[in-house]
């Protein structure tokens, strides 16, 4: 892939993979156990193409007390499966010539998942075929890679001289063209996202940024690579800013839902330090999705994309059945595809100016070009891509859920589609909020301030 990956991570301190071989580092990053941080691997280079994920049904050991539950296991930091399932995992490794590199329990699916390395002389497709025929196996698949979907798009020029608006004292709000074009300021006359939680599955987030003060309710790191500082990650910080940057704090910008709370789950890592491009894999995303499902966040934002993935799609199905609203970015051509945007029930979002070669599709559209947002270290800059478009929709959904908490994913997607602007073809946060509000009020009235509490009308 041509990217230098110079960090070391091994019990012995030995470099596991050659420099520049980031495909292998994808595997390396996922070797860290979520609870224990232990690494079980050979000290030789193992390409990511030799890695697979296998899952078996997780059941408690017969000797456990009757009151013990699977959910209880999930709260134990070092829980990697019952003795029964660990024995099954060892048997699978022995019978199929595998080396277990790491393992974790996915409580919502009642599965113990293992990352195995296959022998260098084995064909991965044949190994997976044999495993899928093994009655002990619930799932067997490749360890797949996923990429975040934004790019830098310019520099912040002359922002310090920008004037504020009557509604906000945030100096850069006049430069937020995406925020203005969806009527976010007018929508905030009715709601500001207060009481709505958003699970952001992404890179790390700079929680010390002044425009995120009080917005980050909790953070968890499923990458666990000491050499990579989560607070310096750009992509997650950019997405968080669009969703929930603090309003009227005298600095920076305003989020679409400035009072929403964020649960930051770090499942992706930057390909180059200081750049927004980042990568995740099946292992890190599965852990983050499990945590998001168990959290009280109502919305899950996934500004990333990649191939279809059976394990991750099972987790999304559980999330949707539990009432989570999943918002996902589409690939660059604007067509919902793969994980997560191609999964039924997910609200897929493309940029407002899609690839001309892409035909009409079911994806919502939102601003995704030259979006002013947060950067690590308390700074601001522009970024582009469907990652930012998805963030605009997530913020809008937070406003709508504050107004009508019982609304489900299908109803929200329909509402946003029906209230979308014709020119440009994109969501209209103000029109959607007024629709939920019973059509009262106007999106053309000059807003005088943002809502501080939920309005008192029927929320069902």
C-alpha positions as CSV (number, residue, x, y, z in Angstrom):
1,X,0.0,0.0,0.0
2,X,3.1,2.2,0.0
3,X,2.5,3.7,3.5
4,X,5.2,3.7,6.2
5,X,4.1,2.0,9.4
6,X,7.0,2.3,11.8
7,X,5.6,1.4,15.2
8,X,6.4,-1.7,17.1
9,X,3.9,-3.8,19.0
10,X,4.8,-7.2,20.4
11,X,5.4,-8.8,23.8
12,X,9.1,-9.0,23.0
13,X,9.4,-5.5,21.3
14,X,10.4,-7.2,18.1
15,X,9.0,-5.7,14.9
16,X,6.3,-8.1,13.6
17,X,6.0,-6.8,10.1
18,X,8.3,-5.2,7.6
19,X,8.2,-1.4,7.2
20,X,5.7,-0.2,4.7
21,X,3.6,-3.3,4.9
22,X,0.4,-1.7,6.2
23,X,-1.8,-4.6,5.1
24,X,-0.1,-6.6,7.7
25,X,-0.4,-3.9,10.3
26,X,-4.2,-4.2,9.8
27,X,-3.8,-7.6,11.3
28,X,-1.3,-6.5,13.9
29,X,-3.6,-3.8,15.2
30,X,-6.4,-6.3,15.7
31,X,-4.3,-8.6,17.8
32,X,-4.7,-6.5,20.9
33,X,-7.4,-8.1,23.1
34,X,-10.0,-5.5,24.0
35,X,-10.0,-6.4,27.7
36,X,-6.5,-7.5,28.5
37,X,-4.2,-5.9,26.0
38,X,-2.4,-9.3,25.8
39,X,-0.9,-10.3,22.5
40,X,-0.8,-13.9,21.4
41,X,1.1,-14.2,18.1
42,X,4.2,-15.5,16.5
43,X,7.0,-13.0,16.2
44,X,7.3,-13.5,12.4
45,X,5.5,-11.5,9.8
46,X,1.9,-12.6,9.1
47,X,0.2,-10.9,6.2
48,X,-3.3,-9.8,6.7
49,X,-4.3,-12.2,3.9
50,X,-3.5,-15.1,6.2
51,X,-6.0,-13.9,8.9
52,X,-9.6,-15.1,9.3
53,X,-12.4,-14.7,11.8
54,X,-14.2,-17.7,13.2
55,X,-17.1,-17.6,15.7
56,X,-18.6,-20.3,17.9
57,X,-21.7,-20.2,20.1
58,X,-20.8,-18.8,23.5
59,X,-22.5,-20.6,26.4
60,X,-21.7,-20.4,30.1
61,X,-19.9,-23.3,31.8
62,X,-22.2,-25.7,33.6
63,X,-20.4,-25.0,36.9
64,X,-21.4,-21.3,36.9
65,X,-24.1,-20.1,39.3
66,X,-27.6,-20.0,37.9
67,X,-27.6,-16.2,38.3
68,X,-24.7,-15.7,35.9
69,X,-25.5,-14.3,32.5
70,X,-23.8,-13.6,29.2
71,X,-24.2,-9.9,29.8
72,X,-22.3,-10.3,33.0
73,X,-19.4,-11.7,31.1
74,X,-19.4,-8.7,28.8
75,X,-18.7,-6.4,31.8
76,X,-15.5,-8.4,32.8
77,X,-12.6,-6.7,31.1
78,X,-10.6,-9.9,30.7
79,X,-13.5,-12.2,29.6
80,X,-12.6,-14.1,26.4
81,X,-15.1,-17.0,26.6
82,X,-16.1,-19.8,28.8
83,X,-13.9,-22.9,29.3
84,X,-16.2,-24.8,27.0
85,X,-15.9,-22.4,24.1
86,X,-12.1,-21.9,24.7
87,X,-11.8,-25.7,24.4
88,X,-13.8,-25.7,21.1
89,X,-11.6,-22.9,19.8
90,X,-8.5,-24.9,20.6
91,X,-10.0,-27.9,18.9
92,X,-10.7,-25.9,15.8
93,X,-7.2,-24.6,15.7
94,X,-5.8,-28.1,16.0
95,X,-8.1,-29.7,13.5
96,X,-7.7,-27.0,10.8
97,X,-4.1,-26.1,11.3
98,X,-4.7,-22.6,12.7
99,X,-3.0,-20.3,15.3
100,X,-5.3,-18.3,17.5
101,X,-4.1,-14.7,17.7
102,X,-6.9,-13.2,19.7
103,X,-10.4,-13.8,20.9
104,X,-13.3,-11.8,22.3
105,X,-17.0,-12.4,23.2
106,X,-19.7,-10.5,21.3
107,X,-22.5,-10.4,23.9
108,X,-25.4,-9.3,21.6
109,X,-24.7,-12.2,19.3
110,X,-23.8,-14.8,22.0
111,X,-20.7,-15.6,20.1
112,X,-17.0,-16.1,20.9
113,X,-15.0,-14.8,18.0
114,X,-11.4,-15.8,17.2
115,X,-8.8,-14.2,14.9
116,X,-6.8,-17.1,13.5
117,X,-3.8,-17.2,11.3
118,X,-3.8,-19.9,8.7
119,X,-0.7,-21.8,7.6
120,X,1.4,-20.2,4.9
121,X,0.9,-23.4,2.8
122,X,-2.9,-23.3,3.1
123,X,-5.4,-21.7,0.7
124,X,-7.6,-19.3,2.7
125,X,-10.7,-20.0,0.6
126,X,-10.3,-23.8,1.2
127,X,-9.8,-23.3,4.9
128,X,-12.9,-21.2,5.2
129,X,-14.9,-23.7,3.2
130,X,-13.9,-26.5,5.6
131,X,-14.6,-24.3,8.6
132,X,-18.1,-23.4,7.3
133,X,-18.8,-27.2,7.1
134,X,-17.7,-27.8,10.7
135,X,-20.7,-28.2,12.9
136,X,-18.9,-26.3,15.8
137,X,-18.6,-23.2,13.7
138,X,-21.3,-20.4,13.7
139,X,-19.4,-18.1,11.3
140,X,-16.2,-18.1,9.3
141,X,-15.0,-15.2,7.2
142,X,-12.0,-13.2,6.1
143,X,-10.6,-10.4,8.2
144,X,-11.8,-7.5,6.0
145,X,-10.7,-3.8,5.8
146,X,-12.8,-0.7,5.8
147,X,-11.9,3.0,5.1
148,X,-13.1,6.3,6.4
149,X,-14.8,8.4,3.7
150,X,-13.5,12.0,3.9
151,X,-10.6,14.0,2.5
152,X,-9.0,17.3,3.3
153,X,-10.3,20.0,1.0
154,X,-8.5,23.3,1.5
155,X,-7.3,25.5,4.3
156,X,-9.1,27.8,6.7
157,X,-8.4,31.2,5.2
158,X,-9.4,34.6,6.7
159,X,-11.7,32.8,9.2
160,X,-10.6,35.0,12.0
161,X,-12.2,38.0,10.4
162,X,-15.5,36.3,9.8
163,X,-18.5,37.9,11.5
164,X,-20.8,36.0,13.7
165,X,-24.6,35.9,13.2
166,X,-27.3,37.2,15.5
167,X,-28.1,33.7,16.6
168,X,-24.6,32.6,17.6
169,X,-21.5,34.1,19.1
170,X,-19.3,31.4,17.5
171,X,-17.0,33.3,15.1
172,X,-16.8,30.8,12.3
173,X,-20.5,29.9,12.0
174,X,-20.8,32.3,9.0
175,X,-18.3,30.0,7.1
176,X,-20.4,26.8,7.7
177,X,-22.1,26.6,4.3
178,X,-23.3,23.0,4.9
179,X,-24.9,24.0,8.3
180,X,-26.7,26.9,6.7
181,X,-27.8,25.1,3.6
182,X,-29.8,22.4,5.5
183,X,-31.4,25.1,7.8
184,X,-29.8,23.7,10.9
185,X,-29.9,27.1,12.7
186,X,-33.6,27.4,12.1
187,X,-34.2,23.8,13.2
188,X,-32.4,24.6,16.4
189,X,-35.3,26.9,17.3
190,X,-37.2,23.7,18.1
191,X,-34.5,21.3,19.3
192,X,-30.8,21.1,19.9
193,X,-30.3,17.4,20.4
194,X,-30.4,17.5,24.2
195,X,-30.8,14.1,25.8
196,X,-29.9,12.2,22.6
197,X,-26.8,10.0,22.5
198,X,-24.7,9.4,19.4
199,X,-22.3,6.4,19.2
200,X,-19.5,7.6,16.9
201,X,-17.6,4.6,15.6
202,X,-14.5,6.1,13.9
203,X,-11.0,7.1,14.7
204,X,-10.2,8.7,18.0
205,X,-11.6,12.1,18.9
206,X,-9.8,15.1,20.5
207,X,-12.0,15.3,23.6
208,X,-9.9,18.4,24.8
209,X,-11.0,20.5,21.8
210,X,-12.8,23.6,23.2
211,X,-15.7,23.0,20.8
212,X,-16.3,19.5,22.2
213,X,-16.3,20.5,25.9
214,X,-19.0,18.6,27.7
215,X,-20.1,16.8,24.5
216,X,-18.0,13.6,24.9
217,X,-19.8,11.3,27.3
218,X,-17.4,8.5,27.1
219,X,-14.5,7.1,25.0
220,X,-13.3,3.5,24.4
221,X,-10.3,2.5,22.3
222,X,-10.5,-0.8,20.4
223,X,-7.3,-0.1,18.5
224,X,-5.1,-0.1,21.6
225,X,-1.9,1.0,19.9
226,X,0.2,3.1,22.3
227,X,2.2,4.7,19.5
228,X,-1.0,6.2,18.1
229,X,-2.6,9.0,20.2
230,X,-6.4,9.0,19.9
231,X,-6.5,12.7,20.6
232,X,-4.5,13.4,17.4
233,X,-6.8,11.6,15.1
234,X,-8.4,13.9,12.5
235,X,-11.3,11.9,11.0
236,X,-13.2,11.2,14.2
237,X,-12.7,14.8,15.4
238,X,-14.0,16.2,12.1
239,X,-17.1,14.0,12.2
240,X,-17.7,14.8,15.9
241,X,-17.5,18.6,15.1
242,X,-20.2,18.5,12.4
243,X,-22.5,16.5,14.7
244,X,-22.1,18.3,18.0
245,X,-19.7,21.2,18.2
246,X,-20.8,23.4,21.1
247,X,-23.0,26.4,20.3
248,X,-22.5,29.9,21.7
249,X,-19.3,29.3,23.6
250,X,-17.6,32.1,21.8
251,X,-15.2,30.0,19.8
252,X,-15.3,28.1,16.5
253,X,-18.3,26.5,14.9
254,X,-21.8,25.1,15.8
255,X,-22.8,21.5,15.5
256,X,-26.0,20.4,13.8
257,X,-27.1,19.0,17.2
258,X,-24.9,21.1,19.6
259,X,-26.4,19.6,22.8
260,X,-26.3,15.9,21.8
261,X,-23.8,13.7,23.7
262,X,-21.2,11.6,22.0
263,X,-19.9,8.1,22.8
264,X,-16.6,7.9,21.0
265,X,-15.6,4.3,20.0
266,X,-12.2,4.2,18.4
267,X,-12.2,1.4,15.9
268,X,-10.1,3.0,13.1
269,X,-6.5,4.3,12.9
270,X,-4.9,6.9,10.6
271,X,-2.9,5.5,7.7
272,X,-0.5,8.5,8.0
273,X,-0.2,10.5,11.2
274,X,-1.9,13.9,10.9
275,X,-4.0,12.9,7.9
276,X,-7.7,12.1,7.8
277,X,-7.5,8.9,5.8
278,X,-8.0,6.0,8.2
279,X,-8.6,2.2,8.2
280,X,-10.6,-0.2,10.4
281,X,-11.2,-3.9,10.2
282,X,-13.8,-6.6,11.0
283,X,-12.2,-7.2,14.4
284,X,-12.1,-3.6,15.7
285,X,-15.5,-2.7,14.2
286,X,-17.1,-5.7,15.7
287,X,-15.9,-4.8,19.2
288,X,-17.0,-1.2,18.7
289,X,-20.4,-2.2,17.4
290,X,-21.0,-4.5,20.4
291,X,-20.1,-1.6,22.7
292,X,-22.4,0.8,20.8
293,X,-25.3,-1.6,21.0
294,X,-24.8,-2.0,24.8
295,X,-24.6,1.8,25.3
296,X,-27.6,4.1,25.7
297,X,-26.8,5.9,22.5
298,X,-29.8,5.9,20.2
299,X,-27.9,6.8,17.0
300,X,-24.8,5.0,15.6
301,X,-22.7,7.0,13.1
302,X,-20.5,5.0,10.7
303,X,-18.7,7.4,8.4
304,X,-16.8,4.6,6.7
305,X,-17.2,1.8,4.2
306,X,-16.0,-1.4,2.7
307,X,-17.2,-4.9,1.5
308,X,-20.1,-6.9,2.8
309,X,-19.1,-8.5,6.1
310,X,-21.3,-11.3,7.6
311,X,-20.3,-10.7,11.3
312,X,-20.7,-6.9,11.2
313,X,-24.0,-7.2,9.3
314,X,-25.3,-9.5,12.0
315,X,-24.4,-6.9,14.6
316,X,-26.1,-4.2,12.6
317,X,-29.2,-6.3,12.5
318,X,-29.2,-6.6,16.3
319,X,-28.7,-2.9,16.6
320,X,-31.6,-2.1,14.3
321,X,-33.9,-4.6,16.1
322,X,-33.0,-2.9,19.4
323,X,-34.2,0.4,18.0
324,X,-30.8,2.0,17.2
325,X,-30.8,4.4,14.2
326,X,-27.7,3.6,12.1
327,X,-26.5,6.4,9.8
328,X,-23.8,5.4,7.2
329,X,-21.7,7.1,4.6
330,X,-21.8,5.8,1.0
331,X,-18.8,5.2,-1.2
332,X,-17.6,8.0,-3.4
333,X,-20.0,7.2,-6.3
334,X,-23.0,7.8,-4.0
335,X,-24.4,4.2,-4.3
336,X,-25.1,2.3,-1.1
337,X,-22.9,-0.7,-1.1
338,X,-21.3,-3.2,1.2
339,X,-20.9,-2.5,4.9
340,X,-22.5,-0.5,6.3
341,X,-24.4,1.6,3.7
342,X,-25.7,-1.4,1.8
343,X,-27.3,-3.0,4.8
344,X,-31.1,-3.0,4.9
345,X,-32.5,-0.6,7.5
346,X,-29.4,1.6,7.6
347,X,-29.9,5.3,6.6
348,X,-27.3,5.7,3.8
349,X,-26.0,9.2,3.0
350,X,-24.1,10.5,0.0
351,X,-22.7,14.0,-0.6
352,X,-25.0,16.6,-2.1
353,X,-22.9,16.7,-5.3
354,X,-22.6,13.0,-6.2
355,X,-20.6,11.5,-9.0
356,X,-22.5,12.3,-12.2
357,X,-22.2,8.7,-13.4
358,X,-24.1,7.5,-10.3
359,X,-27.8,7.0,-11.1
360,X,-30.5,7.9,-8.6
361,X,-30.6,5.8,-5.5
362,X,-32.2,5.5,-2.1
363,X,-29.4,7.3,-0.3
364,X,-30.2,10.6,1.4
365,X,-28.0,13.5,0.4
366,X,-26.4,16.1,2.6
367,X,-23.6,18.6,2.4
368,X,-20.2,17.0,1.9
369,X,-18.0,19.5,0.2
370,X,-15.7,22.1,1.8
371,X,-17.2,21.5,5.3
372,X,-15.7,23.6,8.0
373,X,-15.2,21.5,11.1
374,X,-12.9,20.7,14.0
375,X,-9.3,19.5,13.9
376,X,-7.2,18.1,16.7
377,X,-5.3,20.6,18.9
378,X,-8.2,23.0,19.1
379,X,-8.0,24.1,15.4
380,X,-10.4,24.2,12.5
381,X,-10.2,23.3,8.8
382,X,-12.3,22.2,5.8
383,X,-12.9,18.6,4.8
384,X,-15.0,16.9,2.2
385,X,-16.6,13.5,1.6
386,X,-19.7,11.5,2.4
387,X,-18.3,11.1,6.0
388,X,-19.3,14.7,6.6
389,X,-22.6,14.3,4.8
390,X,-23.4,11.4,7.1
391,X,-22.5,13.6,10.1
392,X,-25.0,16.2,8.9
393,X,-27.8,13.6,8.8
394,X,-26.8,12.2,12.2
395,X,-27.0,15.6,13.8
396,X,-30.4,16.2,12.1
397,X,-31.7,12.8,13.3
398,X,-30.6,13.8,16.9
399,X,-32.8,16.9,16.6
400,X,-35.8,14.9,15.4
401,X,-35.4,12.3,18.1
402,X,-35.4,15.0,20.8
403,X,-38.8,16.1,19.3
404,X,-40.2,12.6,18.8
405,X,-38.2,9.9,20.6
406,X,-40.4,7.0,19.5
407,X,-39.7,7.5,15.8
408,X,-38.0,4.5,14.2
409,X,-35.4,4.3,11.5
410,X,-37.8,3.8,8.6
411,X,-40.0,6.7,9.6
412,X,-37.0,9.0,10.0
413,X,-35.6,8.0,6.6
414,X,-39.0,8.6,5.0
415,X,-39.4,12.0,6.7
416,X,-36.0,13.2,5.7
417,X,-36.6,12.1,2.1
418,X,-40.0,13.7,1.9
419,X,-38.9,17.0,3.4
420,X,-35.7,17.2,1.3
421,X,-34.9,20.3,-0.8
422,X,-35.2,19.9,-4.5
423,X,-32.4,22.3,-5.3
424,X,-29.9,21.4,-4.1
425,X,-31.0,17.8,-3.6
426,X,-30.3,17.4,0.1
427,X,-31.9,17.0,3.5
428,X,-33.6,20.0,5.1
429,X,-33.3,19.9,8.9
430,X,-35.6,22.8,9.4
431,X,-38.4,21.4,7.2
432,X,-38.1,18.0,8.9
433,X,-38.2,19.5,12.4
434,X,-41.2,21.6,11.6
435,X,-42.9,18.5,10.1
436,X,-42.4,16.7,13.4
437,X,-43.7,19.8,15.2
438,X,-47.0,19.5,13.3
439,X,-46.1,21.9,10.5
440,X,-46.2,24.9,12.9
441,X,-43.7,27.7,12.4
442,X,-41.7,28.7,9.4
443,X,-38.2,27.9,8.1
444,X,-38.0,31.4,6.7
445,X,-38.4,33.3,9.9
446,X,-35.2,34.8,11.3
447,X,-34.2,32.5,14.2
448,X,-33.6,34.3,17.5
449,X,-31.8,31.6,19.5
450,X,-31.4,27.8,19.9
451,X,-33.6,25.6,22.0
452,X,-32.4,24.8,25.5
453,X,-35.0,22.2,26.3
454,X,-37.4,20.0,24.4
455,X,-40.6,21.8,23.4
456,X,-43.8,20.8,25.2
457,X,-45.8,19.0,22.6
458,X,-46.8,15.4,21.8
459,X,-43.5,13.5,21.3
460,X,-45.1,10.3,20.0
